[in-house]
Amino acid sequence: MKKSIYRLTTVLIMTLIMVVGFGLSVYASDDSKYNPVPDSNYDIDNIQSTADSNFEFDTEEVEKLLEDANSEPILPDKATGESGITTMGFGTYPTRYGVILVTADAYKGLIPTGHAAIIWTKEKVVESLSNGVTTGKNNWNTSKTTCYGVTVRGTTTSQDNEASNWAYRQRGKPYNWVYPNKWTRSKFYCSQLVYAAFADLYGINLDTAEFGSAIHPLELVTSSNTYTIYQK
């Protein structure tokens, strides 16, 4: 009798061990239990672009891009009203809210030969510098050696204004040093900030295929979705 009880107990213990072991193996095989899918910001900021963290814009390609930007025709700006009757002018320095400003000047050791901003008011632009997204003076016609004013095809002046407001709401976010990572919205570099405003609000892509997913400021000039209204 005692032997039967002993054998039964042994069988029960072995069965329990097998069940527990199987359960642990199933749990371990489910990667999501141990490695939960990271949230979108973590995934984008730390996985997608880590391989490109040392990306640099090719100087020769930038020079070619500059030639293309200089060959763009200067066209009249959009109508100030939605009726399309009046225009802001032709080849004059823009102060309209939502116009994109680009310079080919080397800018404070950031992106070589280039910087971009979006006009927020007649006196102010929104831009991203080494200390992050901030506002600056809308005086690029005098403070920069080169300057392009461009506007987006397919948007109204009201929509351009809202794009500038979107950029303004990003103030305080840090500078994005990983240029190929144009998808993150937790940090921005100058041309990515402008790109993101129109991409997120209206689904308009201002990037080109010139540098892969990285966006050089001059691409905002040569993009098929923009046109030049001012050049210095």
C-alpha positions, -999 to +999 in steps of 0.1 A: +000+000+000+028+024+010+046+015-023+015+023-043+011+056-026+047+064-031+045+055-068+014+076-073+030+105-056+061+102-078+039+101-109+020+132-098+052+151-090+068+142-124+036+152-142+035+185-124+072+192-133+065+184-170+034+207-171+053+236-154+083+230-177+061+230-208+043+262-197+076+280-192+089+269-226+057+282-243+060+315-224+097+318-233+090+312-269+066+341-270+090+370-276+064+396-268+064+384-231+100+392-227+106+418-254+074+439-257+071+458-289+086+493-282+064+523-285+066+542-318+089+569-305+114+545-291+113+523-322+119+553-345+144+571-324+166+542-313+162+514-339+152+526-373+180+551-378+209+540-356+228+526-385+227+561-401+238+580-370+270+590-387+253+602-419+268+632-437+256+651-467+279+645-497+295+678-507+295+672-544+258+662-543+250+694-523+268+715-549+247+699-577+216+705-556+226+742-553+229+745-591+194+730-594+180+754-568+196+784-587+180+773-619+145+772-605+123+799-621+109+826-598+071+826-599+044+848-584+033+839-549-001+825-541-031+848-538-035+865-505-072+856-505-087+823-515-104+841-544-071+841-563-075+877-573-044+894-558-009+881-553+018+889-528+042+900-555+068+886-578+104+880-566+100+901-535+111+890-500+082+872-485+066+880-451+035+858-456+029+833-429+038+798-439+063+806-466+094+784-464+128+801-462+160+783-473+196+795-473+226+778-488+249+795-463+269+772-439+250+777-407+267+775-373+283+741-378+250+722-384+240+710-418+268+720-442+257+746-468+221+750-457+194+760-433+156+762-434+128+779-415+091+787-419+077+822-415+055+824-385+048+862-385+062+891-405+089+895-379+095+859-368+104+825-383+103+791-366+136+771-370+156+744-354+191+753-342+216+733-322+196+741-290+164+728-306+132+743-321+129+781-315+120+813-332+143+838-350+141+870-369+125+871-403+154+891-419+170+865-441+171+889-470+197+910-451+212+885-426+220+857-452+242+857-482+218+835-501+181+831-496+152+813-513+116+819-505+095+789-516+058+779-512+041+746-514+020+735-543-016+725-536-021+744-503-039+776-496-024+805-478-045+796-448-031+761-448+004+775-451-003+796-420-015+765-401+018+747-411+037+776-395+016+773-363+022+735-363+060+742-364+056+769-337+040+743-314+072+722-316+092+748-297+114+734-270+120+701-287+157+692-291+178+691-323+177+659-343+213+650-352+203+618-370+194+634-404+180+602-420+154+599-392+128+622-406+100+602-390+106+612-354+084+639-339+103+641-306+131+661-321+138+681-353+165+694-375+156+725-396+144+711-429+128+681-412+107+705-391+093+721-423+089+688-440+070+674-410+045+703-408+032+697-444+035+659-443+016+656-410-011+682-418-017+676-455+002+645-465+024+665-488+060+651-492+086+679-496+115+654-496+133+642-528+153+610-534+186+630-534+198+618-500+175+589-492+154+597-461+176+626-451+163+660-461+188+687-471+174+722-468+179+728-506+157+699-513+128+721-501+137+744-531+140+717-557+111+695-546+084+690-572+059+700-545+073+735-541+081+765-562+103+795-557+088+830-552+120+848-541+157+843-545+188+863-534 
